[in-house]
Amino acid sequence: MRPILRRAKELGAFINFDMESYGLNNMTLRSFKAIFSEPEFAAQPACGLAMQAYLKDCEADLRDIIAWSRERRRRVTSGSSKGPTGITRPSSASNATGRCPSSHASPSPTRTSRNSR
């Protein structure tokens, strides 16, 4: 994964982790926080998480990412999918209000590339 992140830094690209498999959520979150805590990737590339909003752990996971990003002053973009429809609502974990970003719906939902085919 590091070579991909290095190349993303060079290109100014955005890297998004998709939380597609519930069984891998904890590992994905741990990996995301670990790699973006490393000095080499602490500021760049831009990163985000796509989370499944219908899962019971989503709010707690999102609050954890918000706390982690604030501690590191690291902007993390998040999106929540309502499930099978593939509608994603983008938000930012650096939300200054302190409220869970998933509670703020985006005015214009977009389809994820996987579900728009």
C-alpha positions as CSV (number, residue, x, y, z in Angstrom):
1,M,0.0,0.0,0.0
2,R,2.9,2.4,0.7
3,P,4.0,2.6,-2.9
4,I,0.4,3.5,-3.9
5,L,0.3,6.2,-1.2
6,R,3.7,7.6,-2.3
7,R,2.5,7.8,-5.9
8,A,-0.7,9.5,-4.7
9,K,1.4,12.1,-2.9
10,E,3.4,12.8,-6.1
11,L,0.3,13.2,-8.1
12,G,-1.8,15.1,-5.5
13,A,-4.3,12.3,-5.7
14,F,-7.0,11.4,-3.2
15,I,-7.1,7.9,-1.6
16,N,-10.4,6.5,-0.4
17,F,-10.8,3.4,1.8
18,D,-14.1,1.7,1.1
19,M,-15.6,-0.1,4.1
20,E,-17.4,-2.6,2.0
21,S,-17.0,-5.8,4.1
22,Y,-18.4,-5.7,7.6
23,G,-16.1,-8.5,8.7
24,L,-13.0,-6.3,7.8
25,N,-14.2,-3.0,9.3
26,N,-12.1,-3.1,12.4
27,M,-9.0,-4.1,10.5
28,T,-9.6,-1.5,7.8
29,L,-10.0,1.3,10.4
30,R,-6.9,0.2,12.3
31,S,-4.9,0.0,9.0
32,F,-6.2,3.4,7.9
33,K,-5.3,5.1,11.2
34,A,-1.9,3.3,11.4
35,I,-0.7,4.2,7.9
36,F,-1.9,7.8,8.0
37,S,-0.3,8.3,11.4
38,E,3.1,7.5,9.9
39,P,5.2,10.6,9.4
40,E,5.5,10.0,5.7
41,F,1.7,10.0,5.2
42,A,0.6,12.2,8.1
43,A,-0.2,15.2,5.9
44,Q,-0.5,13.8,2.3
45,P,-2.1,12.2,0.3
46,A,-5.6,13.4,0.9
47,C,-7.6,10.5,2.3
48,G,-11.1,9.4,3.0
49,L,-13.4,6.6,4.1
50,A,-16.6,5.3,2.6
51,M,-18.7,3.8,5.4
52,Q,-21.9,1.8,5.4
53,A,-24.4,4.0,7.3
54,Y,-26.9,1.2,7.9
55,L,-24.5,-0.7,10.1
56,K,-24.9,-0.4,13.9
57,D,-21.2,0.4,14.4
58,C,-21.1,3.2,11.8
59,E,-21.7,6.1,14.2
60,A,-19.2,4.9,16.7
61,D,-16.6,4.3,14.0
62,L,-17.2,7.7,12.5
63,R,-16.9,9.4,15.9
64,D,-13.6,7.5,16.4
65,I,-12.3,8.7,13.1
66,I,-13.3,12.3,13.9
67,A,-11.5,12.1,17.2
68,W,-8.4,10.6,15.6
69,S,-8.4,13.2,12.8
70,R,-8.7,16.1,15.3
71,E,-5.9,14.8,17.4
72,R,-3.6,14.8,14.4
73,R,-5.1,17.8,12.7
74,R,-5.6,15.6,9.7
75,R,-8.5,16.2,7.3
76,V,-10.4,13.0,6.5
77,T,-13.2,13.0,4.0
78,S,-16.0,10.5,4.8
79,G,-19.0,9.3,2.9
80,S,-21.8,7.1,4.2
81,S,-23.7,4.7,2.0
82,K,-27.3,3.9,2.9
83,G,-26.7,0.4,1.6
84,P,-27.9,-1.4,-1.5
85,T,-29.0,1.8,-3.3
86,G,-25.4,3.0,-3.4
87,I,-26.2,6.6,-2.5
88,T,-23.2,8.3,-0.9
89,R,-23.4,11.4,1.2
90,P,-20.0,13.1,1.5
91,S,-18.9,14.9,4.7
92,S,-15.7,15.8,6.4
93,A,-14.3,14.4,9.7
94,S,-12.8,17.7,10.4
95,N,-16.3,19.1,10.9
96,A,-15.9,22.1,13.3
97,T,-19.4,21.6,14.9
98,G,-18.4,18.6,16.9
99,R,-21.5,16.8,15.7
100,C,-21.3,13.5,13.8
101,P,-21.0,14.4,10.1
102,S,-23.2,11.5,9.0
103,S,-26.2,13.5,10.5
104,H,-25.7,16.2,7.9
105,A,-27.1,15.1,4.5
106,S,-25.5,16.4,1.4
107,P,-27.9,18.3,-0.8
108,S,-27.1,16.3,-3.9
109,P,-26.5,12.5,-3.4
110,T,-24.1,10.9,-5.9
111,R,-23.9,7.3,-7.1
112,T,-20.8,5.4,-6.3
113,S,-19.0,4.1,-9.4
114,R,-19.5,0.5,-8.3
115,N,-23.2,0.8,-8.3
116,S,-23.7,3.1,-11.2
117,R,-22.7,0.6,-13.8
